[in-house]
Amino acid sequence: MSQENLAACLVNIKAITSEKTQAPSLPVNVFLQEAEDTFHWTSEDMPLLATIGMNEEKRVDLNVRTGACREAQSLWNKDHRSIKDAEKQWLSLSSIAYDLRDELIHKFRFAFRSNPQLVGRVSEIAKGTGHADMIQDLNDLAVLGKENQDMLTPINFDLSILDTAAETSANCADVLAIANGSKQKGNESKVLRDKAYTYLKQLVDEFRAAGKYLFWKNPDRLVGYSSDYWRSKKTSSKKNNEAPVEA
């Protein structure tokens, strides 16, 4: 059902500009539960809420937006886990890759020592820095080695390492691309999640504002139109003489 809800809201969610998009100020699973609670809490108050524009259609829409946000959160969780897994894989793979590049450069310089042109090509490859450069270096070294196998064989060089270097270069490129997803501000699934959260929050805020207006003298009903999360934070902060920050 959440997938259908996201599909139904997708045009409106994507229409939210980056300037108006809000990052969640509380755990999304907590906010989703509060939105569900608001949906059920308002059931009893709909006759009064309808008198100030918060009709049943909006209440149904609240349920749909909650499902849409839940699905967007699930998509982001899936991508975020993939990114974290890639980051761990990168730490291990990059260490091997850097060592392999350094080994190839060391052996090539010795093997090509009588050929200034080839030594110059090795030096050109070796002078760059950074992950992207290392990945390209491995592939360049693999190509250079295969072009000059006759000069590597006399130093007892294992030619299969050239294939390993090319494969490692390709694997590093794939893993780093995924890992870098966490550093890309425009990560699509995160942007979608933040916009879905914003879209849901807009309507939750409307219902809460309406409830506070109608039930300002009725604490029994008023309590359902505020956030339990922030209320507990405020209580905790008062005990510790701190001021909670609510977005």
N, C-alpha and C positions, 0 to 999 in steps of 0.2 A: 504493500500500500504506500509506503514511503516513497518508492520509486515513482509511482503515479502522481503523488503529491508534488514531488520535485519537478516533474515534467509539466504539471499544471501551472506551477509558479515560475518556471524558468525564465520566461520573457520579462516578467516584472523584477525578478531577482537580478538578472543581468543588466537591467536598465538603471539600477542604482549606481551612481557615479562613484569613483574612487574617493572623492572628497567627502561623500556622505556615508561611505562604508565604515562601519565600526568593528574593531577587533573585540572579541568577547572580553568582558571585564570580570567574568566569573567562569568557573568550569562549565563547558557547554552542556554536559550531561545534567548538571544541576539546573541550568536555565531551561532546558527542555522539559524537565520534570515540573518546574514552576509554571511553564506555559500550559502543560497538561492540567495542572492543579487549577489554574485560572479558568480554563475551559469548563471544568466541572463546577467550580465555585460559582461561576456566573449563571449557571442554569437556574438557580433559585431567584436570581435578581433580574432576569430578562425583562419582565414587564416594566420595571422602573428604568432599566438601562436603555430600553427602546425609546423611552420618552426624550432622551437626549442624544439620539442618533446611533446608539450602540445596539443595533438590532440583531436578530437571529442569524441573518446572512453573514454579518461580521463575525459572529461567534463560530459559525461553521468554517469561515475562512481562517480563523485562528487555529483550528484543528488541522486544516490543510497546510498552513504555513509551518506548523510544528513538525508535521511529517516531512515536509520539504527540507527543513533545517536538519532533521535527524539523518536523512539520507545524505545530505551534503557533508555532514560531520563524518559519516561512515566512509565516504569516498576519501576525505582528507586523512582519516586515520589509516586507511589502507596505503595511501601514497606516502604518508609520513613514516610508517613502518618500513616501507621499501627504502626510503631515503636513509633511515637510521641503519638498516642492514647494510646498505651500500657504503656508508661511512665506515663501519667496522671492517668491511671487506677491503676498503681502500687502504686503511692503515696497514693491513697485513700485506696486500698486494704491492703497494707502492714501495715498501721497504725492499721487497725482493726485486722490484723493477729498477730501482736506483742502483742497487748492488750489481745487477746484471749489466746495466749501462756502463758503470765504472769499470767492470771487468773487461767488457768488450773494448772500451777505449784503451785500457792498459795493454791488452794483448795486440790490438791493431797497431798501436804505435811501435811496438817491438817488431811485429811481422812486416810492417811497411817501412821500417827505418831507413832502408836504402832508396826509397822512392819519395822525394820531397813533395811531389804533387799529392800523393795519397796521405802523407803525414799532414799536409795542409788541410785536406778534406776532413780528416779526423779531428784536427784542432778546431776547425770551423763548427763541426757538430758539437764538440765538447764545451764551447764557450757560452752557450745559453744557460738560462736558469729557469726554475719553476716547473710545475707539474706538466703543463702542456708541452713545454720544451722537451722534458724528459721522455714523454710519450712519443714525440716525433723523432727524438734522437734514436730510440730503440729501433724504430722502423728504418730510419736512414742507415743505421749501422748494419742492420740485417741485409739491406740491399747492397751496401758497399762490400760487405763480407762475401756475399754470393757472387759479386762481380770479380772478386779477387781470391777465389778459393785456392788457386795455385800458390799464393803467397802465404796462406794460412796453414796449409797442410804440413810444411816443413817444421813448424813450431809445435806440432802435435796438437793442433787446435781441433776441438770437437765440432764439426760442421753442423751437427744437429742443433747446436745452441743458436744458430742463426734463425732457424724456424721458431725456436722458443722465444727469441727476441721479438719476432714479428707478431706472434700470437699474444705475447705479454703486452705489447703495445696496443693491440686491438682490445684486449680485455680491460686494460687500464682506462682506455678512452670511454668504454661503455660504463664501467663502474663509476668513474669520476663524474660523468654526465649525470648519472642518477644521484650521486652524493651531493652534487652542486645544487640539486633541486631545493635543498633546505636553505640555500643562500640566495636564491633567486626571489626577489621581492614579488615578482609576478607569478609565482607558482599557481597554476590554474585552479587546482583543487582547493588550495587555501583561500584564494580570492573568492571562489564560489561559496565556500563555507562561511566566510566573513560576511558576504553579501546576503546569504540566506539567514544568518543570525540577525543582521540588521533589519531585514524584511520582517522577520518574526518579532523582533523587539519593538518595532514601530507599532504593531497592533497590540502587543502585550501592554506597552506603555499607555496606549489609548484606553484600554479597559481599566487599567489601574487608576489612571487620572479620573475616569468617569466614576469609578467606585468610590474614590476618595471624595469626590464632589458630592455624591449622593448620600454617602454614609458617614459624613464627618462627625455626626453626633451619635453614631451607632457602632460602637467598638466591636460588637460581636460580628458584624458584617464587614467592617472596615479592615479587619485583620487579614482578610483574604485578598486584599488589593495592594499588597506590598510584598517585597521579597523576603522570604524566610532566611535566605543566605545572608543578605546584607543586615537583616535584623540581628541575626546571631553574631555577625562580625562586630556590629556596634556594641552589643552587650559585652562581648569579649574585650573589645577595645576600652570600654569604660572601666572594666575591672583592672586593665593594665595601664590606665591613663593614657591611652593612645587614640588617635583619630583615624578611623578607617577611611580608605580612599575608594569612593564609589564612582564609577564612570557613568 
